[in-house]
Amino acid sequence: MLYFRCPWFHYLIVPPSRSLSFPSSCIMLKPGALQVLLSVFLCTWMLCQAQPQSGTPVIQLRLVGEKKKHNEGRVEVFYNGVWGTVCDDDFSISAAQVVCRELGFMDAVSWSPSAKYGRGDGQIWLDNVHCNGGEKSLAQCHSNGFGVTDCKHSEDVGVVCTQNRIPGFKFIQNRDSAEGLTVQVEDVRIRATYSHRKRIPITDGFLEVKDGGKWRQICNEDWTEMNSRVICGMYGFPGEKRVNLRPYKLLAKRRKKNYWGFSVNCTGNEADLSDCKMGHEIEMKGNQTCKHGMPVVVSCVPGRSFAPSVSAGFRKAYRVEQPLVRLRGGAMIGEGRVEVLKNGEWGTVCDDHWNIRAATVVCRELGFGSAKEALMDARLGQGIGPVHMNEVECSGFENSLTECRFNRDALGCSHEEDAAVRCNVPAMGFQNRLRLSGGRNPYEGRVEVLAERNGSLVWGTVCSESWGTMEAMVVCRQLGLGFASHAFQETSYWQGDASADAVLMSGVRCSGTELTLDQCLHHGKHVQCPKGGGRFAAGVSCTQTAPDLVLNAQVVEQTTYLEDRPMYILQCAQEESCLSSSAEKADPSSYRRLLRFSSQIQNNGQSDFRPRTAYHSWVWHECHRHYHSMEVFTHYDLLSLNGTKVAEGHKASFCLEDTHCDEGIQKKYECANFGAQGISVGCSDTYRHDIDCQWIDITDLKPGDYIFQVVINPNYEVAESDYTNNIMKCRSRYDGQRIWTYNCHIGGSRSLETESSFPGLLTNELSHR
């Protein structure tokens, strides 16, 4: 007979013939300790709720399917060493919630029947699944039982989860089907020594895994450099290095050790520990010592963006001169669309065969760790120009993506298939030095910084003088909140902590590429803020997606021509300042010489391009009979070859609308009847060469060679995911009567160094291998 005591001080008698499972709060007692009345037996039985052994199996889930995204796909279950699908019969949003939370997402958005994400193959593990939404695993939901089904793969179910992850969720699960071994780890960490804990980032320390709520060490007896390489990659470092074990041996002798009961065997090209093989460690239980070794120590090489000083080891292993690979369009450091340089021109990578191994090569090459995600379907926006690489195959040990095998024939690949990555980056603690206060949600508020004043750290505000979109972009990136939506110079409606009202930072000027606000130019400790803080403290709102405007350079080049137009029909243009300053004194019967062209501006981003000002702030122009939602939308200029402006550009104040949209996209914005203004994702706003102000007034221009330049959103009024593609430059030759425009290209589409100094130098760097 077994006796159990429950936390309510009642006792439960269990016949030995009955197999039961009990709450963990029940404590087994020795038979002699039992003193209980039989009258409380039934009450105790209900309280303890001892149930027959359920035998809930341990399963693993994944989302897969055609062109899958990281948070959606066909639900597949790993059971009994085999992956299989789930039938859509009786499936519900509650079951989808269980699936998503088990995968580490906050919640489910929807679920899809009838194999929306493609048909699986092989086993269908679950059918008629009924969940109440509170289960911790899909295996706990009621069903017909594993493998009991009358479904076909045309009924495979799929789910869409929220993109937000469960805070702190990091669950590594590894299976070795040959040994039938399941290894589950809650977390992994590099534990720095006491003397190194203040270093940022932490690159050296004992490696520990969290198992069953306890941190455990790993015996270094069979540990390899390839294992360390994988661990370093997980923590945002591109490589590992040898470490002096002498001080760690002394520390290990003093510390109580609790070894983990498994060994690790990585090949080195894995992106995560969960991809490595694991096995049983011999005689490695509890606090037993490691026979011939000590706890594993890992030492990593930080990338150049995170190293406290220039790292010779990194510079030797990875390219740091003219980069051949770059990331564009990402909100956070270490993420973006992958672009490669070939023949002096930047192009994208097609997502055919794109996988985590190739993504990891990109991440390591750029000074980050291994890849968290290999993204497809232009998830981080569409690029421009050519598609340079297709069907990329990497071993994982290449120093550059350009060393991987690939098919240079990208026929059939459009920019809708541009590949992207999200990389692991080191924990720098950037978000601890900055906060948003008083906002309606975590994505907005008054900007407050942590700074040292009079020997102590205090919170204070940022002066809003000169505060703009670029500064807001840095704040949102530093806090991990995405792109800037708006920059506010007045924040009286956001009441922050009164103790943080003092202005601690002023004169902030950012280029937009900084990792923290501290890295931007500012006044330092000598704060100068004429208006003071309070209502004039800087504020931001952040967003996960942003638009991305790109001018079609080919359209400009093909439509350029000259026109001489009399002043008397240019009255509207004169009213809107579309002519050069000399036109103000010109005779009404005189002519102006205009360089005319068409422009087509496409939104390749992930959200609509909307004017910053609200409808009531738009300016009505009687002459042209429409509202100007942005007084400065585009600059048109002619520059000398040394960059001096020689013909005054038109500061275009445009009526923004969807003139043309890609197939399947409906027009949303139209200026007619004073409607809403903007440019939808996948749509373009086209301005024909024959409309007013679509020109540069070159009446006073002398014959010669020039640079024709167009800049979209020049004052950064509206935040975009990529500003490098907002500028177009062309070569232009004017002989006094005719003009030639040629070699037009978007500013970020070519390597300026290559173009100006070393033409053809990198022509063969990216070749078919």
C-alpha positions in Angstrom: 0.0 0.0 0.0 1.2 3.5 -0.8 0.4 6.6 1.2 0.5 10.2 -0.1 0.0 13.5 1.7 -1.5 16.4 -0.2 -0.9 20.1 0.6 -4.3 20.3 2.3 -2.9 18.0 5.1 -5.2 15.1 4.0 -4.0 11.7 3.1 -4.7 9.4 0.2 -4.6 5.6 0.3 -3.7 4.0 -3.0 -4.1 0.2 -3.6 -1.0 -1.3 -5.0 -3.0 -2.8 -7.9 -3.9 0.7 -9.2 -1.4 2.6 -11.5 -1.8 6.3 -10.9 -0.1 9.6 -11.5 -0.1 12.3 -8.9 0.3 16.1 -8.7 3.9 17.1 -8.0 2.7 18.7 -4.8 1.8 15.3 -3.3 4.6 13.9 -1.0 5.2 10.2 -0.3 5.3 9.2 3.3 6.5 6.2 5.1 3.7 3.8 6.2 4.4 4.5 9.9 3.7 8.2 9.4 0.1 7.7 8.3 -2.6 8.8 10.8 -5.7 9.6 8.9 -9.4 9.1 9.2 -11.2 7.2 6.5 -14.0 9.8 6.6 -11.7 12.3 4.7 -10.8 9.7 2.0 -13.4 10.9 -0.6 -12.6 14.6 -0.1 -8.9 13.9 -0.4 -9.4 11.8 -3.6 -11.1 14.8 -5.2 -8.5 17.3 -4.1 -5.5 15.3 -5.3 -7.4 14.3 -8.5 -5.2 11.3 -9.1 -5.8 10.2 -12.7 -4.9 7.0 -14.5 -1.6 7.1 -16.2 -2.1 9.1 -19.4 1.2 8.3 -21.0 1.2 11.6 -23.0 3.9 11.1 -25.5 6.6 13.8 -26.1 6.3 15.2 -29.5 7.9 17.9 -31.6 6.2 20.3 -33.9 7.2 22.3 -37.0 5.6 24.5 -39.7 6.5 23.6 -43.2 5.1 23.9 -46.7 5.5 25.7 -50.0 7.3 29.0 -49.6 6.8 28.8 -45.9 7.3 31.8 -43.6 8.7 31.3 -40.1 5.3 31.8 -38.4 3.0 29.9 -40.7 2.8 26.6 -42.6 1.6 23.1 -42.5 1.5 21.5 -39.1 3.8 18.5 -38.8 4.4 16.3 -35.7 7.5 14.3 -34.9 6.4 11.1 -33.1 7.9 7.7 -32.8 10.9 8.8 -34.9 8.8 9.9 -37.9 7.4 13.3 -39.1 3.7 13.3 -40.0 0.8 15.7 -40.6 -2.4 16.6 -38.8 -5.9 16.2 -40.4 -8.2 19.3 -40.5 -11.3 17.4 -39.2 -12.6 19.1 -36.1 -9.5 21.3 -35.9 -10.2 24.7 -34.4 -8.5 28.0 -33.5 -8.0 26.6 -29.9 -5.9 23.8 -31.4 -4.0 26.4 -33.5 -3.3 28.4 -30.3 -1.8 25.2 -28.6 0.4 24.6 -31.7 1.6 28.2 -31.9 2.4 28.5 -28.2 4.2 25.1 -28.2 6.4 26.6 -31.0 7.1 29.7 -29.0 4.7 32.2 -30.5 2.4 34.3 -28.4 -0.8 33.3 -30.1 -2.5 32.0 -33.2 -4.0 34.3 -35.9 -5.8 31.6 -38.0 -5.8 28.1 -39.3 -6.3 26.7 -42.8 -7.9 23.4 -43.9 -7.4 21.5 -47.2 -3.6 21.5 -47.5 -3.3 25.3 -48.1 0.5 24.9 -47.5 0.8 21.9 -49.7 0.3 18.2 -49.1 2.6 16.4 -46.8 3.6 12.8 -47.4 3.9 9.7 -45.3 2.1 9.4 -41.9 -0.9 11.4 -40.8 -0.4 11.3 -37.1 -3.5 13.1 -35.7 -7.2 13.3 -36.6 -10.3 14.8 -35.0 -8.1 16.9 -32.7 -10.1 18.7 -29.9 -8.3 21.3 -27.8 -9.6 23.7 -25.2 -6.7 26.0 -25.8 -5.0 25.6 -22.4 -3.0 22.5 -23.2 0.8 22.8 -23.1 1.2 20.3 -26.0 -0.9 19.2 -28.9 -0.3 15.7 -27.6 -2.5 16.5 -24.6 -5.5 17.4 -26.8 -8.2 14.7 -27.4 -7.9 12.9 -30.7 -8.4 9.5 -32.3 -5.0 8.5 -31.1 -1.7 8.6 -33.0 -1.9 7.1 -36.4 -5.7 6.5 -36.2 -7.2 8.4 -39.2 -9.4 8.2 -42.3 -7.9 11.4 -43.8 -5.9 12.0 -46.9 -3.1 14.5 -47.3 -5.5 16.8 -49.1 -6.9 17.5 -45.6 -3.6 18.5 -44.0 -4.1 21.4 -41.7 -2.0 24.6 -41.5 -1.8 27.5 -39.0 -0.7 31.2 -39.0 0.9 32.3 -35.7 1.5 35.9 -34.5 5.1 37.1 -35.3 5.6 38.0 -31.6 7.6 35.4 -29.8 7.0 34.4 -26.1 9.4 36.5 -24.1 12.4 34.4 -23.1 11.2 31.4 -25.1 14.2 29.4 -26.1 13.6 25.7 -26.3 16.1 23.4 -27.9 14.9 19.9 -28.7 17.2 17.3 -30.3 16.4 13.8 -31.4 18.7 11.0 -32.5 16.4 8.5 -34.2 19.2 5.9 -34.3 19.4 5.8 -30.5 15.8 6.8 -29.9 17.2 9.6 -27.8 15.3 12.8 -27.0 17.3 15.6 -25.5 15.4 18.8 -24.3 17.2 21.9 -23.0 15.5 25.0 -21.8 18.3 27.5 -22.4 22.0 27.8 -23.0 24.4 30.5 -21.7 28.0 31.6 -21.6 28.6 32.3 -17.9 31.4 34.9 -17.6 33.8 34.9 -14.7 33.4 37.5 -12.0 36.2 39.7 -13.5 34.7 39.6 -17.0 31.0 40.2 -16.2 31.2 43.9 -16.8 32.6 43.4 -20.3 30.2 44.0 -23.2 29.7 41.8 -25.1 30.5 38.7 -23.0 32.7 36.5 -25.3 34.3 34.1 -22.8 33.1 31.9 -20.1 31.8 28.5 -18.9 29.2 27.0 -21.1 26.0 26.0 -19.2 22.7 24.4 -20.2 19.5 24.8 -18.3 17.8 21.4 -17.8 14.9 20.8 -15.4 15.2 24.4 -14.1 18.9 24.0 -13.1 22.0 25.2 -14.8 24.4 22.4 -15.6 27.9 22.2 -17.0 29.2 20.1 -19.9 32.3 17.9 -19.6 35.0 19.1 -22.0 36.5 15.6 -22.4 35.1 15.2 -26.0 34.4 18.9 -26.7 35.6 20.2 -30.0 36.3 23.6 -31.7 33.3 22.9 -34.0 31.1 22.7 -31.0 32.4 26.1 -29.8 31.8 27.5 -33.3 28.1 26.6 -33.2 27.7 28.0 -29.6 29.5 31.3 -30.6 27.2 31.6 -33.7 24.1 31.2 -31.5 25.4 34.1 -29.3 26.0 36.5 -32.3 29.7 35.9 -32.9 31.1 34.9 -36.3 33.8 32.6 -35.0 35.5 30.9 -32.0 39.1 31.2 -30.7 41.4 29.3 -28.4 41.2 30.1 -24.8 43.8 30.0 -21.9 42.3 27.4 -19.6 44.6 28.0 -16.7 42.5 30.5 -14.8 39.3 28.6 -15.5 40.9 25.4 -14.1 41.5 27.2 -10.8 37.9 28.5 -10.7 36.5 25.1 -11.6 38.3 23.4 -8.7 36.6 25.8 -6.3 33.1 25.6 -7.7 30.5 22.9 -7.1 29.7 21.3 -10.4 26.6 19.7 -11.7 27.3 18.1 -15.0 24.7 17.6 -17.8 24.2 14.0 -18.7 24.7 14.3 -22.5 27.6 14.8 -24.9 27.5 17.2 -27.9 28.8 16.4 -31.4 28.6 19.3 -33.9 30.1 19.4 -37.4 30.5 23.2 -37.2 28.1 24.3 -40.0 25.0 24.1 -37.8 23.1 27.3 -37.0 22.0 26.1 -33.6 22.8 23.5 -30.9 19.5 21.8 -31.7 20.9 20.8 -35.1 23.9 19.0 -33.5 23.9 15.3 -32.6 23.7 14.5 -28.9 24.4 11.3 -27.1 24.5 9.8 -23.5 27.6 10.8 -21.5 29.2 7.8 -19.8 28.9 7.9 -16.0 27.8 11.5 -16.0 25.1 11.9 -13.4 24.4 14.5 -10.8 27.4 16.1 -9.2 30.0 13.5 -10.3 33.2 15.0 -11.6 34.3 14.9 -15.2 36.9 12.0 -15.2 39.7 13.5 -17.3 38.6 17.1 -17.8 36.7 20.1 -16.6 33.6 22.1 -17.5 33.6 23.4 -21.1 34.9 26.9 -21.6 33.9 28.8 -24.8 35.7 31.9 -26.3 34.3 33.8 -29.2 35.5 36.5 -31.7 33.1 39.5 -31.9 32.3 41.1 -35.2 33.7 44.5 -36.0 30.4 46.3 -35.0 30.5 44.8 -31.5 34.2 44.5 -30.7 35.5 46.9 -28.0 38.6 47.4 -30.2 39.7 46.4 -33.7 39.8 42.6 -33.7 42.8 41.3 -35.7 41.3 37.8 -35.6 38.1 38.9 -37.3 39.9 41.0 -39.9 42.0 38.1 -40.8 39.1 35.6 -41.2 36.5 37.9 -42.8 36.4 40.5 -45.5 36.4 44.1 -44.1 37.6 46.1 -47.1 35.1 46.4 -50.1 32.2 44.2 -49.0 30.7 41.9 -51.6 27.6 41.2 -49.6 25.2 43.6 -47.7 21.8 43.6 -46.0 19.1 46.1 -46.9 15.6 46.8 -45.7 15.8 45.3 -42.2 14.5 47.1 -39.1 17.0 45.6 -36.7 20.8 45.2 -36.7 21.7 41.9 -38.4 18.7 41.5 -40.6 17.8 42.4 -44.1 17.4 41.5 -47.8 20.6 39.9 -49.1 22.4 41.7 -51.9 25.7 40.8 -53.6 28.1 42.9 -55.7 28.8 41.8 -59.3 30.4 43.8 -62.0 30.2 46.9 -59.8 26.4 46.5 -59.5 24.4 45.4 -56.5 21.8 42.7 -57.1 19.6 40.3 -55.1 19.6 36.6 -54.4 16.7 34.3 -55.5 15.1 32.3 -52.7 15.2 29.0 -54.6 16.9 26.4 -52.4 17.6 29.2 -49.9 18.2 27.7 -46.4 19.6 28.3 -43.0 23.1 27.2 -43.9 23.4 29.8 -46.7 21.9 32.4 -44.5 24.5 31.6 -41.8 27.3 32.1 -44.2 25.9 35.6 -44.9 25.6 36.4 -41.2 29.1 35.3 -40.3 30.6 37.1 -43.3 29.0 40.4 -42.1 30.3 40.0 -38.5 27.2 38.5 -36.9 26.6 35.0 -35.5 24.7 32.2 -37.2 21.3 32.8 -38.8 18.1 32.7 -36.8 15.9 32.6 -39.9 16.4 32.2 -43.7 13.6 34.3 -45.1 11.9 34.0 -48.5 9.3 35.7 -50.6 10.8 39.1 -50.2 9.8 39.1 -46.5 12.0 42.2 -45.9 11.1 44.1 -49.1 11.9 43.8 -52.7 15.2 44.8 -54.2 16.0 46.5 -57.5 18.3 45.7 -60.4 19.4 42.2 -61.4 19.1 38.9 -59.5 22.7 37.8 -59.3 22.4 34.4 -57.6 20.0 31.5 -57.8 19.8 28.0 -56.2 22.6 28.8 -53.8 24.3 25.8 -52.1 26.7 26.4 -49.2 28.7 24.0 -47.1 28.5 26.4 -44.2 32.3 27.0 -44.0 32.7 29.5 -46.7 34.0 33.0 -45.8 31.6 34.6 -48.2 28.4 33.8 -49.9 30.1 34.5 -53.2 32.2 31.3 -52.6 29.1 29.1 -52.5 28.0 27.1 -55.5 25.0 28.7 -57.3 23.2 28.8 -60.6 23.8 32.2 -62.3 20.8 31.6 -64.6 18.1 33.4 -62.6 15.5 33.1 -65.3 12.0 33.0 -63.8 13.2 34.7 -60.5 11.6 38.0 -59.8 12.1 40.4 -56.9 9.1 38.8 -55.3 11.5 35.9 -54.5 14.3 38.0 -52.9 16.0 36.1 -50.1 16.7 37.7 -46.7 18.2 36.8 -43.3 17.8 37.4 -39.6 21.1 36.9 -37.8 22.0 36.2 -34.1 23.6 39.3 -32.7 25.5 39.7 -29.3 23.6 40.8 -26.2 24.9 44.4 -25.9 22.4 45.7 -23.4 21.6 48.6 -25.7 17.9 48.6 -24.6 18.8 49.2 -21.0 20.1 52.7 -21.6 17.0 54.0 -23.3 13.2 53.9 -22.7 10.0 55.3 -23.9 7.7 56.9 -21.3 4.0 57.9 -21.3 2.9 56.4 -24.6 -0.4 54.6 -25.2 1.5 51.4 -26.1 5.1 50.1 -25.8 5.9 51.4 -29.3 5.6 55.1 -28.6 6.4 57.7 -26.0 8.8 60.4 -24.7 12.5 59.3 -25.2 14.4 59.0 -21.9 18.1 58.2 -21.6 20.1 56.9 -18.7 23.2 59.0 -18.1 25.7 59.7 -15.3 25.2 62.9 -13.4 27.0 63.8 -10.2 28.4 60.3 -9.8 25.1 58.4 -10.1 23.0 57.1 -13.0 19.7 59.0 -13.6 17.0 59.1 -16.2 16.3 62.2 -18.2 14.8 63.5 -21.5 16.3 64.5 -24.9 16.1 68.0 -26.3 13.8 68.0 -29.3 15.7 70.8 -31.2 16.9 69.3 -34.5 15.1 66.0 -33.6 13.9 64.2 -36.7 13.2 60.9 -38.4 16.9 59.7 -38.5 17.2 60.2 -34.8 13.9 58.4 -34.2 15.1 55.5 -36.4 18.1 55.0 -34.1 15.9 55.0 -31.0 13.5 52.4 -32.4 16.4 50.2 -33.5 18.1 50.4 -30.2 15.0 49.4 -28.4 14.3 46.5 -30.8 11.0 48.1 -31.8 11.5 48.2 -35.6 11.3 51.3 -37.8 10.4 54.8 -36.8 6.9 55.9 -37.7 7.1 59.5 -36.5 9.5 61.8 -34.7 7.9 64.2 -32.3 9.3 67.6 -31.2 6.5 68.2 -28.7 5.4 65.6 -26.2 3.2 67.4 -23.7 0.5 64.7 -24.2 2.9 62.0 -22.9 3.4 62.5 -19.2 6.5 60.6 -18.2 8.0 60.1 -14.8 8.4 63.6 -13.2 11.8 62.5 -11.8 13.1 62.2 -15.4 12.1 65.7 -16.6 15.7 67.0 -16.6 17.2 67.3 -20.1 20.3 65.0 -20.3 21.0 65.0 -24.0 20.9 67.8 -26.6 22.1 68.6 -30.1 21.5 65.0 -31.3 22.3 64.4 -35.0 22.2 60.9 -36.4 23.1 59.5 -39.8 20.6 56.7 -39.2 23.2 53.8 -39.2 24.2 54.1 -35.5 23.4 51.3 -33.1 22.6 53.5 -30.2 21.7 57.2 -29.6 25.0 57.6 -27.7 26.8 57.0 -31.0 25.2 60.0 -32.7 26.7 63.4 -32.5 25.4 65.3 -29.5 26.6 68.0 -27.0 27.9 65.6 -24.4 27.6 66.7 -20.8 27.3 70.3 -21.7 23.6 70.3 -22.5 22.2 73.2 -24.6 18.4 73.3 -25.0 17.0 76.8 -25.4 13.3 75.7 -25.1 14.1 73.3 -22.3 12.6 69.9 -21.8 9.1 69.4 -20.6 6.6 69.7 -23.5 9.5 70.1 -25.9 11.2 66.8 -25.0 11.8 64.4 -28.0 9.4 61.6 -28.7 9.0 58.7 -31.1 6.5 56.1 -32.4 7.8 52.9 -33.8 6.4 50.3 -36.2 7.3 46.8 -37.4 7.0 47.7 -41.1 7.9 50.7 -43.3 7.5 51.8 -47.0 10.4 51.9 -49.4 10.2 54.2 -52.4 12.4 53.6 -55.5 12.5 55.6 -58.6 12.6 53.8 -62.0 15.8 55.1 -63.4 15.2 53.6 -66.9 11.9 55.6 -67.3 13.8 58.9 -66.5 16.6 58.1 -69.0 14.2 57.2 -71.8 11.9 60.2 -71.5 14.4 63.1 -71.1 14.1 66.0 -73.6 14.2 69.8 -73.9 11.3 72.2 -74.3 11.2 76.0 -74.7 8.1 77.3 -73.1 6.8 80.9 -72.9 6.5 82.6 -69.5 2.9 83.6 -69.9 1.7 79.9 -69.7 4.0 79.2 -66.7 2.1 81.2 -64.2 1.0 78.2 -62.1 4.5 76.8 -62.1 5.9 80.2 -61.0 3.4 80.3 -58.2 4.6 76.9 -57.0 8.3 77.9 -57.3 9.0 75.4 -60.0 11.3 77.8 -62.0 14.7 79.1 -61.3 15.1 82.4 -59.4 15.9 84.3 -62.6 12.3 83.7 -63.8 11.0 86.2 -61.2 12.3 89.1 -63.3 11.8 87.6 -66.7 9.7 89.3 -69.3 6.3 87.6 -69.8 7.0 87.2 -73.5 10.3 85.4 -72.9 10.9 81.7 -72.9 12.2 79.3 -70.3 14.2 76.2 -71.4 13.0 73.2 -69.5 14.7 69.8 -69.1 11.6 67.5 -69.0 11.2 63.9 -68.1 8.8 61.4 -66.6 9.2 59.7 -63.2 7.7 56.5 -61.9 8.1 56.0 -58.1 7.4 52.5 -56.8 6.7 51.4 -53.2 8.7 48.2 -52.7 8.3 48.3 -48.9 6.0 46.5 -46.5 3.6 49.3 -45.6 2.0 52.1 -47.5 3.8 55.4 -48.0 1.5 58.0 -46.3 2.1 61.8 -45.8 3.4 62.7 -42.4 0.8 65.5 -41.9 -2.9 64.8 -41.4 -5.5 65.8 -44.0 -6.4 69.1 -42.2 -2.8 70.2 -42.6 -2.6 69.8 -46.4 -2.1 72.9 -48.5 -4.7 73.8 -51.2 -3.2 75.1 -54.5 -5.8 76.9 -56.4 -3.9 77.2 -59.6 -3.5 73.4 -60.1 -6.7 72.6 -58.1 -5.4 70.0 -55.7 -4.0 69.5 -52.2 -0.3 69.2 -51.5 0.1 66.6 -48.8 3.9 67.0 -48.8 5.5 70.4 -49.7 8.8 68.7 -50.3 8.5 65.3 -51.9 11.3 65.2 -54.6 14.3 67.3 -55.5 15.4 67.6 -59.2 18.9 69.1 -59.7 21.7 69.4 -62.2 25.1 69.3 -60.6 28.6 70.0 -62.0 31.0 67.1 -62.0 32.4 68.3 -58.7 28.9 68.2 -57.1 28.0 71.9 -57.2 24.4 72.7 -58.0 24.2 74.6 -61.3 20.4 74.4 -62.1 17.9 74.9 -59.3 15.8 71.8 -58.8 12.1 71.7 -58.3 11.1 71.0 -54.7 8.1 69.0 -55.8 5.0 69.1 -53.7 3.1 66.3 -55.1 -0.4 64.9 -55.0 0.4 61.3 -54.0 -1.7 58.5 -55.5 -1.7 55.0 -56.9 -1.2 55.5 -60.7 -0.4 51.9 -61.4 -0.4 48.7 -59.3 1.1 45.2 -59.7 -1.2 42.5 -60.8 -3.7 41.5 -58.0 -3.3 44.8 -56.0 -6.2 47.2 -55.9 -5.6 51.0 -56.0 -6.2 52.6 -52.7 -5.2 56.3 -53.0 -6.6 58.8 -55.5 -6.3 62.5 -55.6 -9.5 63.0 -57.5 -12.4 64.4 -55.4 -9.9 65.3 -52.7 -9.4 61.7 -51.6 -6.8 60.1 -49.4 -3.2 60.4 -50.6 -0.3 57.9 -50.5 1.4 55.1 -52.4 0.3 51.5 -51.6 2.7 48.6 -51.4 3.2 47.2 -54.9 1.9 50.4 -56.5 3.7 53.3 -58.2 2.9 57.0 -58.6 3.8 58.2 -62.1 4.3 61.8 -63.2 4.3 62.3 -66.9 6.8 64.5 -68.6 4.1 66.8 -69.9 2.7 68.0 -66.5 3.6 71.2 -64.8 6.8 71.2 -62.6 8.0 67.8 -64.0 11.2 69.5 -65.1 14.4 71.4 -64.3 14.7 75.0 -65.5 18.0 75.2 -67.3 17.5 78.5 -69.0 20.7 79.9 -67.5 22.8 76.7 -67.9 26.0 76.8 -69.9 26.9 73.9 -72.3 28.9 71.1 -70.7 28.9 67.8 -68.8 26.7 67.5 -65.7 25.2 65.1 -63.2 21.4 64.8 -63.3 20.1 64.0 -59.8 16.7 63.1 -58.4 16.2 62.6 -54.6 12.9 61.2 -53.2 11.7 62.2 -49.8 14.9 64.4 -49.4 14.1 65.7 -45.9 13.2 62.2 -44.5 9.7 63.5 -43.7 8.4 59.9 -43.9 10.3 57.0 -42.5 11.4 54.3 -45.0 13.1 51.0 -44.6 15.9 51.9 -46.9 17.0 55.5 -47.8 20.0 54.4 -49.9 17.8 53.8 -52.9 16.1 57.2 -52.7 18.6 58.9 -55.0 19.1 58.5 -58.7 22.1 59.9 -60.7 22.7 60.2 -64.4 25.4 61.5 -66.6 24.2 64.4 -68.7 25.7 66.4 -71.6 24.3 69.7 -72.9 25.6 71.4 -76.1 23.3 74.4 -75.9 20.6 73.0 -78.1 20.3 69.3 -77.2 20.8 67.2 -74.1 21.9 63.6 -73.6 21.1 61.6 -70.5 22.8 58.3 -69.9 24.1 55.8 -67.3 21.2 56.4 -65.0 21.3 54.3 -61.8 20.0 54.3 -58.3 22.5 55.6 -55.7 22.8 52.3 -53.8 22.7 50.0 -56.8 26.3 50.5 -57.8 29.6 50.5 -55.8 30.7 54.1 -55.8 34.3 53.1 -55.1 34.3 50.7 -58.0 32.7 53.2 -60.3 35.0 56.1 -59.6 38.3 54.6 -58.9 38.6 51.0 -60.0 36.3 50.3 -62.9 36.1 46.5 -63.6 38.1 45.6 -60.5 35.4 43.3 -59.1 34.0 42.1 -62.4 35.0 38.5 -61.8 34.7 38.3 -58.0 31.2 36.8 -58.3 31.4 34.1 -61.0 29.7 30.8 -61.8 31.2 28.1 -59.6 
